[in-house]
Amino acid sequence: QVVVPERGPGGAVAMAGTAGEEGPISLGTATVEQLDTIDGIGPVTAEDIIEFRDQHGGVGSVDQLDQVSGIGPATMESLRARLQP
């Protein structure tokens, strides 16, 4: 995903969102530290997600993560909002 800033009056560049807001994390490149920032994911589950990704040659959909031990329905909702395949 590429974010193109919008030009405002006088040629000023305006970015949408707040300065602290981050976009979705890519499952293909996410680190343990990045995954640990998601509600419901701790360092152990983050490592399990990376191990799952490595064993399966990547992750094609966030929904595949329901196969990871420790990830239930509530965590899946957090993952959908914060991750992209």
Secondary structure, 3 states (H helix, E strand, C coil): CCCCCEECHHHCEECCCCCCCCCCEECCCCCHHHHCCCCCCCHHHHHHHHHHHHHCCCCCCHHHHHHCCCCCHHHHHHHHHHEEC
